[in-house]
Amino acid sequence: MSRGPRMRAAALIAAGAAAAAVAGPTLAAPPADARGLLERLAGQIAALPADEPMPIDRALERYADRSGIELRVEQDDEAGALERKRPLGLSDAEWRAFLAAWKTGAIAIESENGGAGLTFLDLDQDGHRDLIVDQYVGGTGLYSYVSTLRNDPATGYADRGASFSINGRGGDQALYWLRIDGRSYAAYRDGVYGRDTLTLQRAMSPAPPAGATVPALVLRYRYRHRVLPAGAEARGDDAEQAALDADADFAAAADRALAEVRLNRDGSQRLPAAEARCPAPPGTPAEDDVWPWHGAGHYSFDFAATARVRTPRACYAATVIAFRSSYLKSYAGCCMLWVQTRPGDAVAERPLDTQRWRENLAIEQVDAGGGE
């Protein structure tokens, strides 16, 4: 629509200014065998079909640690109420240690929805179940925060482990608790358009020093976008949308143009080249004669690629918008198309059907602060 996407983005920017202050994962030092384990995972991913939609999830399924004991708690739970919630399988000593930590406030719940999910799981293989605290802290980024506490029989539960934040709208992230060769690991996936980065760590290891790098499994993807008919929400009285819908040649021309898009290793666009652009309409002020024609973006999506689409009617700037969402279940609906016939806010929209397939995977050293 002509101004809908920009106005929605501006409103979200104003509402979400505080979200950028929330940190990413606090990584523990990678285990000594991290590179070897990542190489093993890389081999298992390479054996999957190239068009497997969720290759990391598929490869990690076999290692998922399902031995944890789960408990839901609320911020206003008192010790007496918690005593009646004791989950099956937890030992007397583990339960007493948990209640003691709850009474003293060593386990802090600050969730937006008032509660948290706890998982009792031995993370350091000392025979005592440690604690994973998963709570939704909200904000416009829809954040969840995951922390770990070590269960020391001498001192009880203490916050000595790694912590993670999952950015629900503004990131594409996931956390996996794994058991590989009898040892517990936390795997953290950080995704952007065109790339997934997976790091591996022991939850109770000390954090790496400032400026350190860690090994990571990096998957890069290629995409095929196909333009779909305008959705029912498109306004028929919107001039830009109506003009686009009237151009019967647009979908086929856009499919061909998007098929030529290629990305560099860092995710920037390599093809089409920047000079392959539409001419600015007559009368466009010099300061507005920039390519691509879209304006500023927003933390909840990426400008993934821009292509020139020519039909007998017009020359269009077609920009692929890739939404950032940790709750995305299918990459077929990851993206949409913004279409413009001139610089500025006048934007028409088209939905996209997207297929992605693995183009490359490698073990690389990445910044210990989070995989980007």
GUFI-322103 format. One record per residue: x, y, z of N, C-alpha, C in turn; residue in three letters. Coordinates in steps of 0.02 Angstrom, whole numbers, plus 50000, padded with zeros to 5 digits. Example, Ala and Ser with C-alpha at 12.3 -4.5 7.8 and 13.67 -1.06 7.14 Angstrom:
506604971650390506154977550390506604983550390Ala 506424988850354506844994750357506455000250394Ser 
This chain:
500424994150000500005000050000500445006250000Met 500145011949985500565017749972500955020050033Ser 500635020450092501005022750151500955017950210Arg 500555012750203500465008250259501105005350286Gly 501555002250245502154999250272502595004250309Pro 502685010350281503115015250313502825017750379Arg 502165018850379501855021350440501875016050494Met 501765009750476501815004450526502525003950553Arg 503015004350509503705003950531503885009650578Ala 503665015750561503815021550604503515020550673Ala 502905017950677502585016950741502965011750783Ala 503205006450749503575001350785504245003950810Leu 504565008050769505205010950790505115015050853Ile 504585019250855504465023450914504315019150975Ala 503945013750964503745009551021504315005151045Ala 504805003551001505304998651019505985001251032Gly 506055007651050506725010451059507105006951114Ala 506755004551165507105001351221507344994351205Ala 507064991251154507234984251140507954983351122Ala 508254988251089508944987551066509434987051124Ala 509224989051184509684988851241509754981851269Ala 509324977051250509354970351278509924966551245Val 510344963451285510944960251258510774953451228Ala 511244950851189511194944151162511454939151213Gly 511674933351189511894928151236512544930051271Pro 512594928151335513234928351370513544921451363Thr 514014920751317514264914251300514774911751351Leu 514724905351366515274902151403515804900151352Ala 516404898851378516944896751333516754890351298Ala 516924889651235516744883551199517144877651227Pro 516864871651227517234865851251517824864451205Pro 518314860751232518904859151193518734855351130Ala 518194851551132518004847451075517484850851031Asp 517374857451039516844860851002516934860250926Ala 517544861450902517644861250829517504854250802Arg 517734849050838517614842250814516874840650813Gly 516504842850865515784841550867515424845350812Leu 515624851550799515314855450746515464852350678Leu 516064849550670516224846150607515784839950598Glu 515644836450654515194830750650514494832950628Arg 514254838450658513594840950639513584843250567Leu 514134846350545514174848550476514104842650428Ala 514434837150444514374831250402513664828550400Gly 513324828750457512634826250458512164830950420Gln 512284837450423511884842150385512014841250310Ile 512644840150292512824839250221512474833150192Ala 512314828350234511984822250209511234823350199Ala 510954828850223510244830350213510134833150144Leu 509524832650118509384835950053509524843450058Pro 509784846250004509974853350004509374857850018Ala 508764855550001508184859750012507824858150077Asp 508144854450123507864853450189507724860150221Glu 507084861550239506914868350261507224870350328Pro 507344865650373507614867150440508214862550453Met 508764863450419509314858550424509624858050493Pro 509704863550529510004863250595509544859550643Ile 508904861050642508434857550686508434850050672Asp 508454848150608508454841050590509084837650617Arg 509654840850609510284837850631510324837150707Ala 510024841850743510074841850816509544837450850Leu 509034835350812508494831350842508764825350880Glu 509244821850851509484815650882509864816850947Arg 510094823150958510484824651018510084828451071Tyr 509444829751058509044833551106509024830051174Ala 509194833751226509194830851294508484831551323Asp 508134825951326507444825851350507404823051421Arg 507964822951457507974819951524507794824951579Ser 507664831251561507514836351610506824835451642Gly 506754837951702506124837951738505854845051739Ile 505244846051716504984852751707504504854851762Glu 504504861351775504054864151825503884871251805Leu 503244872951809503014879751796502924883351862Arg 503224889351869503144893251931502884900151914Val 502594903351964502344910151957502714914652006Glu 502744921051990503114925652032502844925852104Gln 502194925152113501904925752179501834919052215Asp 502144913752188502114907352223502474907852290Asp 502164905552343502494905052407502744897952417Glu 503204897252465503514890752475502994885252487Ala 502474886952525501964881852539501614879652476Gly 501474884452431501144882752369501614878652324Ala 502254880452324502734876752283502824869552308Leu 502784868552373502874861752400502364856952370Glu 501784859552354501264855252325501364854152250Arg 501854857952220501984857152148502574852552133Lys 502844849452184503454845452174503364840552116Arg 503804841052065503734836652007504004829652022Pro 503714824651989503944817851997504654817151971Leu 505044813152006505724811651984506264815752016Gly 506074821352050506564825552082506714822752152Leu 507354822152169507534819352234507374824152291Ser 507344821352352507214825552411507734831052416Asp 508364829352407508904834352414508834839852362Ala 508684837952300508614842952247508014847452261Glu 507464844652285506874848652299506984853352358Trp 507324850952410507464855352467507924861052446Arg 508424859552404508884864752381508504869952340Ala 508034867652300507644872352259507214876852303Phe 506854873952352506424877852396506834882952436Leu 507424880952458507844885552495508064891452451Ala 508244889952388508444895352342507844899852327Ala 507254897052322506654901052308506514905752367Trp 506564903252427506414907252487506904913152494Lys 507534912052477508044917352485508074922052425Thr 507694920652373507704924852314508284923452267Gly 508644917952277509194916152232508924914552162Ala 508304912452158507974911352094507504917152083Ile 507674921552037507294927652026506864927051963Ala 506224928351970505754928151914505514935251902Ile 505644937851843505444944751825505084944651758Glu 504664939951749504324938951685503754943851676Ser 503644945751613503094950251597502424946951609Glu 502394940351597501754936951607501704933551675Asn 502174935051720502104932951789502374926151806Gly 502634922451758502864915751773503474913851731Gly 503714907851744504304905451707504274897851704Ala 504614895151654504694887951648505364885951675Gly 505384881251721506004878651749506134871651723Leu 506764870151711506964863351692507544861251737Thr 507444855851773507974852951814508364847951770Phe 509004849451758509394845551710510124845751731Leu 510454840051732511164839851751511574842451692Asp 511834848551699512184851851644512944850851647Leu 513204848651705513924847851710514134840651728Asp 513654836051725513784828951735514114827451802Gln 513894831051855514144829551922513644825451962Asp 513104823251930512604819151963512054823051997Gly 512074829751995511564833852026511234838151973His 510564838351974510204842151923510284849651936Arg 510514853151885510554860451887509884863251865Asp 509844869851857509204873051843509254877651783Leu 508784876951738508704881551681508074885551693Ile 508134892151691507564896551702507404900151636Val 506814899051610506604901851546506004906251559Asp 506094912951549505534917451563505454922551506Gln 504834924351494504664929151442504694936151472Tyr 505134940351446505204947051474504874952351430Val 504634950351371504204954651331504554960351297Gly 504254966251300504484971951262504274971351190Gly 504394976651151504194976251081504594971151042Thr 505174969151069505564963851037505334956851055Gly 504834956251099504564949751120505124945151145Leu 505524947651192506104943951215505924938451265Tyr 506314933051262506334928051315507044927851341Ser 507114926551406507774926451438507874919751471Tyr 508434916551457508584909851483509224910251523Val 509204908151586509804908151628509884901251659Ser 510494899951683510644893451713510934894451782Thr 510754889951829511014890051897511294883151913Leu 511894883151940512214876851958511964874552027Arg 511844868052032511634865052095512244862152130Asn 512494865852179513074863652218512804860852284Asp 512914854452298512634851552360512854855252423Pro 513434858552421513674862052480513364868952489Ala 513214872252433512974879252438512294880352407Thr 512004875352374511354876152342511424878952272Gly 510874881852248510864884452179511204891252176Tyr 511644892052128512014898352118512054899952044Ala 511994906352028512004908551958512734908751935Asp 512964903251906513654902851883513714900751810Arg 513174900951775513184898351707513074903651655Gly 512974901251594512844905751538512124908151538Ala 512014913751505511334916251496511224917951423Ser 510594917751403510414918751333509794923151329Phe 509754927151277509124930551262508904928451192Ser 508264927251185507974925551120507544931451099Ile 507744934651045507404940451019506834937950973Asn 506224938350998505664935450961505494939350898Gly 505534945950900505384950050842505954955150836Arg 506414953650793507024957550787507624952950781Gly 507504946550785508024941550777507714935050752Gly 508144930450732507934923650715508414919050753Asp 508214917250814508674913950860508334907950892Gln 508744903150914508484897250948509024894450992Ala 508814891251047509264888151095509084880751101Leu 509594876451100509494869251103509914866351159Tyr 509614862151202509984858651253510114851551228Trp 510744849751224510954843551191511334839051238Leu 511324832551223511754827651257512124823851201Arg 512774824951198513194821851146513754818051179Ile 513804811651165514314807351194514304807751270Asp 513704808251299513634808251371513754814951405Gly 513884820151367514014826751396513474831651374Arg 513344836551417512814841451404513114847651369Ser 512754850151319512954856151282512354860651270Tyr 512494867051265512004871851241512214874051171Ala 511764873551123511884875851055511444881951043Ala 511734887151015511374893451004511404895150929Tyr 510814895750899510784897550828510574904850822Arg 510964908650782510804915550768510744916150692Asp 510144917750668510014917950597509874924850571Gly 510104926150511509914931950472509734929450402Val 509464933850360509304931850292509934929450258Tyr 509914923350233510484920550197510984916750238Gly 510914916650306511434913550346511184911550415Arg 511384905650437511304903450506511994902250537Asp 512084904450600512704903350636512554899450699Thr 512884893750708512754889450766513394888850807Leu 513344890650872513904889850918513724884650970Thr 514244881851000514164876251048514564877851110Leu 514284876351169514634877851230514404873351286Gln 514794873051340514594869951402514284875351446Arg 513694873951474513314879251508513664881751571Ala 514064877651603514374879651667515104881551659Met 515334882851599516024884951588516074892451597Ser 516674895051614516764902251620516704905651552Pro 516534912051553516464915851491517154916851459Ala 517184917151393517824918451359518044925551371Pro 518694926951364518934933751376518674938551323Pro 518684944951339518454950151292518854949751228Ala 518504950351171518824950251106518974943351079Gly 518784938151117518924931351095518464929351038Ala 518684924351000518264921350948518134914050966Thr 517604911350939517424904350952517264901150885Val 517344894450880517154891050818516394890850811Pro 516164891250751515444891050737515324887350671Ala 514754884150668514524881150606514094886250570Leu 514304888250511513964893450473513654890350410Val 512994891050404512634888750345512414894850305Leu 512544894750240512314900050196511814897050147Arg 511314901250128510754898850089510664902850025Tyr 510364899549976510084902849917509334902649922Arg 509004907349887508274907849891507974908149822Tyr 507354905649818506944906649759506284909649782Arg 506144915749759505524919249777505054919249717His 504434917649729503924918049677503364922749700Arg 503174927149656502674932149673501974929049673Val 501594930349724500914927949730500424933549715Leu 499794931949701499294937249690499224941549752Pro 499014947749742498924952349798498434949349849Ala 498584950249913498164947549966497514951449973Gly 497054948450009496394951650018496444958150055Ala 496994959150094497044965250134497264971150091Glu 497494969950028497694975449985497084979849969Ala 497174986349977496614990949966496514992249892Arg 495924990949867495784992049797495804999249776Gly 495705003949823495705010949806496395014149813Asp 496895010149829497575012649834497875013049764Asp 498095018949744498305019949675498905015549657Ala 499395015249700499995011349684499835003949680Glu 499445001549729499274994449729498834992749669Gln 498354997049653497914995749596498304995749531Ala 498785000349524499185000449463499604994149456Ala 499894991849512500294985749509499854979749491Leu 499274979249522498834973549509498594973549437Asp 498564979449406498334979849336498884977849286Ala 499504977249309500054975549265500114967949262Asp 499824964949211499794957649205500484954549195Ala 500974958449174501644955749162502104955949223Asp 501864959049277502324960349332502564953949365Phe 502124949249382502324943349421502864939449385Ala 502774938049322503264934149285503934937949280Ala 503894944549267504504948449262504864948749330Ala 504484949349384504794949549450505114942849468Ala 504784937249451505074930649464505744929949429Asp 505784932249367506424931749330506954936249362Arg 506764942249381507254946849410507504944249478Ala 507064941649519507264939249585507694932949580Leu 507594928949527508004922949517508734924649504Ala 508874930749484509564932849468509924935649529Glu 509584936449586509894939349645510414934549673Val 511004937249690511534933449723511814937649780Arg 512004934249834512264937649893513004936149902Leu 513364940849933514044939549955514034935450019Asn 514624933250041514664929150101514414932850163Arg 514484939450164514244943250222513514945050218Asp 513154942650166512444943950159512274949950117Gly 512764954050100512624959750056512484957349985Ser 512154961549947511944959649879512534960349830Gln 512644955149791513164955249739512854956349670Arg 512304952949657511944953649594511194954349609Leu 510824958449571511064963049519511514968549547Pro 511954971049506512404976349527512004982749540Ala 512304987149581511964993249601511774997649542Ala 512154997349488512005001649430511414999049389Glu 511194992849402510614990149367509984992649401Ala 509794998649386509245002049421508755004949371Arg 508185006849398507705010549357507905017849354Cys 507785021149298507915028349296507415032049341Pro 507645037249373507195041249414506685044749370Ala 506055045049391505545048449351505735055749340Pro 505515058749285505645065849272505405070049331Pro 505795075149347505615079749401505845077449469Gly 506175071649475506425069349539506995073849563Thr 506955076849622507505080949647508155076949651Pro 508705080249639509355076849638509485073249704Ala 509295076349760509435073249825509025066949837Glu 508485066049798508065060049805508245054649755Asp 508705056149710508875051449657509375046249683Asp 509135041849727509555036749757509245029849742Val 509655024849744509435017949732509725013649787Trp 509335009249816508625007949805508185013749828Pro 507555013349809507095018949821506775018749890Trp 506825013149925506515012849991506905017050041His 506575018950095506895023050146507195018850201Gly 507175021350263507475017950320507095011550336Ala 507455006850366507145000450384506915000450456Gly 506904994450485506644993450552506944987150581His 506984986750647507314980950678506954974350665Tyr 506324974450646505944968350638505984965350568Ser 506354968450522506434965350456507084967750425Phe 507304964150374507894965950334507674967750263Asp 508014972650234507984973650161508454968450131Phe 508184962850110508604957250091508924958050022Ala 508564960849975508814961649907508354966249868Ala 508634969749819508244974049775508414972549703Thr 507894971949662507984970449591507564975349549Ala 507814976849490507434980849442506974976149403Arg 506334977949400505844973949363505554978349308Val 505664976249246505404980049189504824976249157Arg 504294979849143503734977249103503574982549050Thr 503154980949001502964986048952502644992248984Pro 502364991549044502024997149076502495001749114Arg 502994998849150503385002849197504034999249214Ala 504465003049250505065000249281504965000749356Cys 505014995049391504874994749462505504993149502Tyr 505554996149561506044993949611505694988849655Ala 505924982649654505614977249692506094975149747Ala 505904976249810506344974849867506054969149908Thr 506454964049920506254958449962506324960450035Val 505774960050072505764961450143505764954750180Ile 506284953450219506344947150257506204948750330Ala 505674945850357505484947250426505934943450475Phe 506134946750528506524943650581506034940950633Arg 506034934450643505584931550691505854924950716Ser 505954924350781506174918050811505604913050815Ser 504994915150799504424910750802504224908250733Tyr 504624909850682504464907750614504504900150609Leu 503974897150585503954889850579504074887450508Lys 503994891850460504084889950390504394895750352Ser 504954894350319505264899650280504894901050214Tyr 504384897150199503974898650140503634905450147Ala 503484907350208503154913850220503604918950253Gly 504254918350241504734922850275504724929950249Cys 504464930850187504634937050152504024939950115Cys 504094946250098503604949550055503974954250009Met 503624957149961503934961549912503634968549918Leu 504074973449924503884980449918504034982749847Trp 503564986049816503634988049746503514995549740Val 503984998849705503945006149697504075008049625Gln 503755013449604503875016249537504255022849541Thr 504425024949603504795031149612505075031249683Arg 505565035449698505825035749766505295038449814Pro 505345036349877504885039149927504475033849962Gly 503905036049988503495031750029502955027849991Asp 502875029149927502345025849889502535018649875Ala 502235013949912502425006949909501815002649898Val 501864998149850501364992849842501674986349869Ala 501244981549887501484975349918501264969349878Glu 501674964249877501494957749851501764952349897Arg 501354947449914501614941749953502074937449910Pro 502514933749943502994929449909502944922349937Leu 503034917549893503144910649913503884909349906Asp 504214907249960504944906849961505174899749973Thr 505684897749936506044891549947506774893249959Gln 507074890150008507794891150018508144884450018Arg 508764884349997509154878249999509864879850018Trp 510194874850046510874875750071511354876750014Arg 511754882050020512254883449969512954881749993Glu 513074882650057513744881550083513714880650158Asn 514164876550186514234876150258514974875350274Leu 515174878550329515874878750347515954880050421Ala 516524878150450516694879850518517124886150515Ile 516894891450549517234897850548517324900450619Glu 517814904750629517884908250693517454914550692Gln 517044915350744516604921150749516714924550816Val 516494930650822516544934350884516174930850939Asp 516484930150998516174926551053515554929951080Ala 515434936251059514844939751084514194937751052Gly 514184933551000513534931650976513474929050906Gly 513984927750869513914924250807513844928350745Gly 513744934950749513684938950689514374940450660Glu 
